[in-house]
Amino acid sequence: MAVLKYLGRKYDLNPAQSEQENLLADMWQAILVEIMESGAKAYFNKETETLKKKLAPSWSAINDHLQTHNFMCGDKLSWIDFLTF
């Protein structure tokens, strides 16, 4: 995570153009970290079906957002987009 943030600052991929974009970055970061942590736990505990049900709302929110926006935070590429994919 720290490397992504560093590269985001270094190469102007930081979504900090407005307060709304900062809020989106914080929100998406929290959601994506939860997805990654839950995925790792489910993988090692062999609970993939439970994981699918638990994370369906999060994936749905990401999908809905990307249907109307080109990027996760605002109108330009940011480090959050790299975290997402």
N, C-alpha and C positions, 0 to 999 in steps of 0.2 A: 504494500500500500504506500509506504513512504517513497519508494522508487517512482511509482506512478505520479505521486504528487510533485516530487522533485522535477521529473521530466515535464510535467504539466506547466510548472513555473518557468523552467528553462526555455521551453519551446512554445511559449504562449498558448498552452492548451489548458489553461486554468479557466473555469467558467465564471470567474469573479468579475463579470462585466456589470452586474447589477445585484441587488440584494435578493431578488427573486431567483436568479440563477444560482446564487450561493445556497439558498434554501433548497432548491432542487438538487444540487450536488450533495448536500448533507443527507437529504432524504434518500436519494438513490444509493448513495454509499452505504447507508445503514441497511437498506433492503438487500443489496447485493452481497454484503458481508454475511447477513443472516442466511441467504441462500447458500453461499459457499460453506459456511460452518455446518448448516443442517445437512448439506450434501455429503460432507466428509463423515459426519457421525452416522448417517444412514448407510453409507457405503460400507463402513467397517462393521456395522451392526446388522448388515444384510436386511435392512428395512426399507427397500426402495419403493414399495407400494405406499407405505405410510408417508414417505417423503413426497411422492407425487401429489398426494391429496393435500398435504400441508402447504406445499409451495405453489399450488395452482393459482391462488389469488395473487401472489406476487408476480408470477409469470404473466398472468392476465393483465395486471396493471402495466407492466413493461410493454407488452404487446399493444395495448390500447394507446399508450403514450406515443409509441413509435409509429402508429398509424397516422397520427396527426402532426408529428414533429420529425424533423430529419435527424436530430441528435437528442441525447438525454437531457442536456442542460442548455437551453437557448438555441441560437441559430448557427452555432459553429461547433466544430469538433472539440472535445475536451477529454481530459484523462478519465472521466467517468465512462465515456464511451468505450475505452479500452478495457476498463474493469468489467463492463457489461459483457463484452464478447471475448 
